[in-house]
């Protein structure tokens, strides 16, 4: 199954559209995606696995491989580092994003397969499907949904499923 996210801030789910947040600078062709540009990369990205905070809701119902995160978990966003676009343990000697956040944005994180096989330095890291802020503020390049909507996606998701980031609803 492919779940479609559109540049207008909508996400196709259960035959309708729900609200989503995308990158603060919009969407960009994946070949032009760069680390730190704030853009969501256009394309179809496999749903690799679910990372979740066990202290904030337990193990979600999903067919995806799932792993609880810990306070020491991070994601390397340093293009020159061998662990670029990979999960790391904090503290980490290179730049790495914290996955354990005070807000709820990373309580559920679906790792999307953008620039990961193998990662190319500088083409973007940490492209996730995660929880939206209450005001649906733009992300740093991820796709974000309200918790009930992301939980609905998770119950349907299976290995091999993907999220497509599309410029318009007519695109496939």
C-alpha angles and dihedrals in degrees: 000000000000119000112207124218116187130209090238090069099262131122125201111236132159094349094309140071128262129186121269137174123230135182119319091239095044127241128325136187107272092239089060096045112120133186111272097007093122093229129130111231117239112233143071114294124191117237100240102181146321123256115192145173106246090196090062105055109333127244109345121227106258143131091224122099105267135201131182114233127223135209090263096056121112141159120237113236098170106115094206095051122099089230093054111151092008136109113264139180117252135264088051124178094231130050111294134169117235113241095192102076133176092227119063099248094106098037085107120026125176108196108223120209097241114141094347109113088088108340116239113216112255099007093109138283140209097035101169142164102232144147120300124234113252091259093044090241113185119272131227088258104309132111113248130193137181110267096252090051094047090048089053089052091049094052089056099038121106133173108286094034119123146195116234117204105205135183094223142005091251092060121095 
